[in-house]
Amino acid sequence: MNFELSDELVMLKQMVRQFVDKEINPYIKEWDEKGNTDPSIYKRLSELQFMGVCIPEEYGGSGMDYNALTIVCEELERGDTAFRTAVSVHTGLNSLTLLQWGTEEQKKKYLVPQAKGEKLGAYGLTEPNAGSDVKAIQTTAVRDGEAYILNGQKTWISLSDLADHFIVFAFTDKSKGHHGISAFIVERSFPGFSSRPLKGKLGIRAGNTGELFFDNMRVPKENLLGEEGEGFKIAMSALDNGRFTVAAGACGIIMACLEESVAYCHERETFGVEIGRHQLVQQMIANMEAKLQMSRLLVYRAGELKNQGKRSTRETSLAKWQACNFANESANDAVQIHGAYGFSNDYPAERHLRNSKAPVIYEGTREIHTIMQAEYALGYRKDKPLRKTLPAWLPKNN
């Protein structure tokens, strides 16, 4: 495995970093305080092709690979988690799922405009009483002639008030348990669809999060994604990509905490020396560096398997679990290094700490990933081949 970035990926990294420094960092404190973001930022993300970076060119994307997606997510989260979340949901959970499971007609209608950045995509699985326990969802889809009638509610949906398209999961046959869940492509314009924002979040305040409601909403049968009863498989395959982007983004939080802490260590003096001279501060800095490098290795390992078109559920789970834990720990240390200033929003450390908590919970809690890794190690859990897999990427970016 080659750990050197190609010239193309180096240029991409520089481009995303410049974008963050110019168009996010100067405004993020204000956006975080207000609890919203200038919507034009998503248009800029699309214009720079960050939202379709790993979608094949034939479907409107940049045609790059998972290494490129890693770089975009890491650098965006160095600015703020809200913008990595937008890529995670639009690209990881929605667009890559359409690429894997959609028909050619569905890809042309929904994937192409999303990859080009003309439309935003989102993902609707979680419900008020169904998070880790996917089988507990209550949303239903009943066949009615040439359509399905959807009724139900989704919550904690990123881009809920901004997205144009959603992949939504509902029971088409509850008697079959998780084998009775199906997936649907839903448009915001469908009669019976509505959304509302969720406020009072601990972190990721600059990002839009909310609820979706379906009231006798008619969805054309052509918008069934995959086959009836394949919804659970589709949801889990989508999470393999979503979790990957979350893990990559967690590296960005660690990187931000490290960069900001190092700068503060040179700026602040106590007892006549820079605080970076104190061994316990050095210990925290060293831990951040180690956690950043370990997280990147786990992420790039999972990404390499994805580039080869191989299933990476185990590796992605491990990367998500550890990188998110490391990000939370690094943000906590960054606050400690900043002392009293870390407790205020004069410095970004407190925002990174607040933001770092959500990824430890969503896309599979750390407890879920702990169980998954134990069951893999014990031989209780084995992955079966999916009916459809993503194609291997061209080797130019590997």
C-alpha positions, 0 to 999 in steps of 0.5 A: 500500500502506497501512503504517498498522495498523488499530485492530484490528491495533493492539489485537492487537499490544498484546494479544500484547505484554502476553501476552509481557511477563506470561506468557513473559518472567518464565519464559523463562530458567528454561524455556530452562535446563530445556529445556521449557515449561509446556504450559499456555502453548499453551492460553493461546495458543489461548484468546487465538486467536493459533493461529487468527488468520488462519483464516476464522471459518467454520472456527473462526478469528478471520477476520483476515489475514496482517498479523495473523499477522505481528504475532502472530509478531513479538511472540511471537518478541520473547519467545522463538523457541519460541512463534513456532515453535508458531504457525509450525508449527500455523498456517503449515505445518498449518492454512493447508495444510488450508485450502488443500488439504483437503476440506470433511470434512477441514476440519471434522474437523481444521481447525476444532478446530485453529483453535479451539485445541482441538487442536495441529497439526504438519508432518512433511517432514524426515527424517534424510537428507532436508532441502533435498533433499525427493526423498530422503525414505524414508517410504513409503505403500502402498495397502491396501484402504481405507487406506494403510500408512505406514512411515518416520521424520521428524526435527526436527519441532516440537511432535513430542510435543505435537501431535494432528495431523500433515501427513506426506509419503511416497512412494506411487510412488518411480518418479515422483520428486517427482511420486510424493510424497503428503500425509497427515493423521495422528493421534497416536492411530493405532496404529503412531505414536510420537515422541521428543524431541531434546535438546542443541539449540543454541537454541530450548530452550524448544520441543519438537522431536523425531522421529516414527516410523511402524511399519505405521501405517494411515491411512484413505484419507479422510486423503489430503490432495489427490490422490496425487502432489500431495505435493510441491506441497502441501509447497512451498505449505505452506513458502510460509506457514511461511517467511512466519511465520519471516520475521515472527518474525525481525523480533521477534528484531531488535526484542528485540535493539534494545530490550534493547541501547538499554536497556543503552546507557543503563544502562552507562557507560564512560569517563564516558559512557553507552556509547550515546554511543560511535560504534561502539556507535551504528553497531550500534544504527543497523544494527539499526534499519535491519535491522528496518525493511527486514525488516518491509517485505519481510514486509509486501510478501509478506503483502500478496500473500498477502492478495490470494490471489496466489502469493508464493513469490519474495517470501516467500523473499526476506523469509525469507532476509534477515530471518533473516540480519538477526536473526542479525547483530543478535543477534550485535551485541547480544551485543557491545554487552552485552560480557561480560554478553552472554556470560552468561544474565544478559541475553537477548542470548545466548539470542537469538543461539542462537535466531537460528541455527536459522531461518537453517537451517530452512524453506530454508537461506540457501543455498537461498534465495540460489539461488532468488533468483538463479534468479528474477533470471536467469529460470531459475525461474518459478512455475506456478499452483497447482491450489488457492490460498488465498482473498483476505482481506477488505480490512478488515485490509489 
